[in-house]
Amino acid sequence: MRLTLDALSVLDIIDRKGSFAAAAESLHRVPSAITYTIQKLEQDLGVTLFDREGYRASLTTAGRELLKEGRHLLQAADALEARVKRVATGWEAELRIAVDDLIRFDALLPLLAEFYASESGTRLRLSREVYGGTWDALLTGRADLVIGATGDAPPGGGYQSHPFGRMELVFAIAPHHPLADRPEPLAEEDIRRYRAVAIADSSRTLPPRTSGLLTGQDVLTVADFTAKVAAQRAGLGVGHLPAWIAEQEAAAGHLLIKKTQAGPIPFSLAAAWRSKHQGNALAWFVAKVTASSHAAMLTGKP
């Protein structure tokens, strides 16, 4: 390889210090060693990096371009070195977090900001899952941690979980939907006559799950709660929504929350991870997510 980090570092120091001599002093090398490094780099690349005709050596156009791109490489190398050192002290190189669609994603943002402020060096990769998709993400290795897992863990064990809250799904319809004028609580016979809007389970290997659907009811299946809310606003169907979403929509006049004979659908939420995963970033997020103050925000409580 013709380019080396050492040569790029020398080039960078010369530009920052203003001369070969100042760069040599900064790097604790003799000036001839600095000159040799640059001459060797120019020879290997077949380009002239410095214009030496003036009183001071100045970068050529090619030298300036090499330095601009080379600084990105130097920064990446420094970041890699820092991450490797952090990994050696128990911090993961990357933590993959699957967040159930029931969870308020905006409530996670302060946690992410706090984590980045710790400068752990761990990269985060977040994804959204629905119903059994959270457990499936752990089972298939798509995630190291899930936030908002519901129901039982997949068979076979090897998981740890920590409950952090409960959430209710309430029945909501558009103000212009035919059920809007029906007396409460709405009976199953009345609801069954109208199309339901459901979210597809994102599980890839586990049996798909759903909730709130009635036998024989027509179903419009969508990908997430954003699409579900839009469909229910348009009157294309009815269905249950997390209370925090339904209350926002009702306050804005977009949806009506209606009582049903079956009542709200309760969910217990947990953080879950594989037992063998013991990294510092995982422990940090588990502690934060399950703390009462953060748990309340994630589940939509004021």
N, C-alpha and C positions, 0 to 999 in steps of 0.2 A: 504494500500500500504506500503510495507516494506521500499522502498527507498523514501527518502525525499530530496528536494533541499537543505534544511539546512544541513543534514548529509553529502551530497556530497560536499557542500561548506566547511564544517569543514575539511573533508578529503583533499580537495584541498589546503586549507591554511596550514595544517600541512606539506604537502609535499613541498609547496613553502617556508615556513619559517624554516623548518628543525627540528622542535620539537613541542611537545604538548604545552610546556610553551610559546614558541614564538607565536604559533597560538592563545593561550588564550589571550595574550597581544594584538595581532593584532585585535582580535574580541571583545575586552573589556569584556571578560568573565573570570571566575575563572578557573584554570586548571582542577579542578574536574569536571566541566561541560563539558569540551572538552573530558576528559577521558570517562565520562558517555555516551556521544553521540556516540563515536566510539565503546564502549563495547555493547551498545544497537544495533547498526548497525550490528556488528558481530553476536550477538545473533539472530537477526531477519533473517539474511541471512544464518546462520549456517556455516560461514566460518571465518577463521582468516585473518584479513587484515594487521596486523602489527606483525613483528617478534620482540619480546621484550627481547630476550636473550642477545643482545649486549648492548654496552654503550648507543647507540641511537636506538630508535624504527625505524625500516625500513619496508617499504611495502613488503608484500609477493607477490608472483606471482598473486594471486587472487586479492590482493589489488591494484596492479599496473594496472591490466585489468579493474577493477571497476573504477579507477580514470581516465583512458584514455577515456573510454566511457562516464563516468559521466561528464567530462568536456564538451563534446558535448552537453549534456543536459543543463548544466549551461549556455553555450553560447546561446543555443536556447531560454532558459528562459529569458535571458537578452535582446535578440533581440525582443522577443514577448512583453516584458514590454515596450521597446522603441517604438514599433509599436503602441501599445495600447495608449500610451501617445500622439503620433503624430496624431492618429485618433481623439483623443479628442480635438485636436487643428485644425482640419479641413483637415488633410491629410488622403487620402484613404488607407485602408489596401492593396488594389490591384487595379490597373488600367489596364483594358483590351483595347488594341488598335488594331483595324483592319486597315491594310495598303493596299490600292489598289495596284494591280500588276503593274499599270502604274508608280508608284512612285519609285524613286531610293532608294532601301533599304540601300545601303552603305552610302547615305547622311544622313540617320537617326542616324547612329552610333555616330557621335560627339554629337548629342542632348542627346542620351542615356547616354553617358559618363558624360556630364554636369549635367544631372539630378541625376545620382548616386553620383556625387561629392557633391551634396547638402545634402546628407544623410537624406532624408525625411523619410525613412523607408517604403515608398510605394513600393510594389512589382509590376513589370510590366509583362504583358502577351501579346505578340504580335502575330498576325495572318495575313495571306495574304488572300485577297478577290479579286474577279474579277467582273467588271461591277456592277450589282445590288446587289452583295454580300455585299458591304459595308453598304448600307442602310438596307439590310436584317439582318446584324449582330446587328445593333442598334435595329431594330424592335423586334428581338427574344431574345435580351439580351445577345448575344455572345460578344458584345463589348460595352464599355462605350464611346469610342471616335473612330471616323474613320478619316483617313487621306487619302484624294484623292477621296472623294465622288463625283460622277458625276450624272447628271440628277436630276430629281425632287425627293423630299422626299416622303416616303410612305404616303398615305392618312391618315387623322386622326390627324395630327399635333403632338405637343409635342416635336418638334425638334428645335434645333438652329444650324445654320451653319455660317461659315465665309469663303468666297472665298479667295484663296491665290495664284492662278496662272492659267495659261493656258498651254495646251500642244497640239502638233499636231502629228497625226499618218500619216506616209508617207508610200508609197507603195514600197516594197522591194522584190527582187527575187534573186535567185542564178545566178552567172555569166554564168552557163552552161544551164540555163533554156531557153526554146524556145522563150520566150518573150524578152529575153535579146537583140535580134537583131531587134526587132520591133521598128519603129520610134516613137518618143514621140511627143505629149502626147498619152499614150496608150488609145485606145477606149474600152468602156465597152464590145463591141462585141468580142474583142480579149481576154480580161481578162476572160470573162465568159467561154471560152473554156477550161480553166485550173483549176485544183483543188485549192481551197483556204484552208489555215490553219487557224483555228479559235480557240479561247480559250473559254472553257465552262464557262458560268455564274455560280458563286458559290452560288447564292441565293438559299435558301431552301424553301422559302414560296412565294416570290414575283415572278411575271412573268419573265422568263429569257430574257436577252437582248443580242444583238450582234451588230457588226458594220462592214461596209465595204464589206458585202457579197452581191452577185448579185443573183437575182431570177434564179433558175435553175442551179446554179453553184454547182459542186461537192465540198464536204467539209470534211476535216480531222480535227476532234476536239481533242484538247489537253488540258492539265490542267493549264498551265501557259506560261509566255513569254519565259522562258528558253527552254521549249519543242518546242514552236512555232519557235523560232530562229533556233533550231537544225533541225527541219523539213524543214524549208525554205532553210537553207544552203544545205541540202541534195537534194534540188530540188523536194521535194515531194509535194510542193504546193507554192502558192504565198499569199501575204497578207500585211496588214498594221502593222507597228511597231511604237512605240514611237520614235520620231526623235532622241532622245539621244542614243537609242539602235541601230537604223539603221545606224546612222553616225559612231558609233564605229565599227560595222560590215563592213561597206563600207570601212573605213580606213584600216581595216585589210585584205581587199580583199575577204571577205567571201560572201558579198551580194552587189547588185547594187540597188541604189535608183532610181526609175523611176517615171517620171511625168505621171499623168493620166488626162484624160479630167475632171474628177470629182474633182481633186485636193486633198490636204491633208484633213484629218478628224480632226476638232478642238474639244477639250474637255476643259471645265472649271472645275477646281478642287476646292474642299472645304474641310475644316475640319468640322465635324458635330458631335453632341452629343445630348443626351436627355436634355430637358430644366430643368428637376428637379435635374439633377446632377450638384452640385455646389462645388465639392471638389477642394482642392488646387492643387493637381497633375494635374487634368484636366485643370484647369486655366493656369498652368505653360506650359503645352504642346500646348494649343491653342495659347498662346502668342508667343511661340517660332516658331511654325510651320507657323503662318501667318506673321511673320516678313519677310520683303522683302528679306533679305540676305539668310535666311534658305529656304524660298519658292523657290528661284531661284535654289538652289542646289537640292531640292526634285524633281523639274520638269526637271532636267537635263541641266539647263542652266549653262554656264561656269561662 
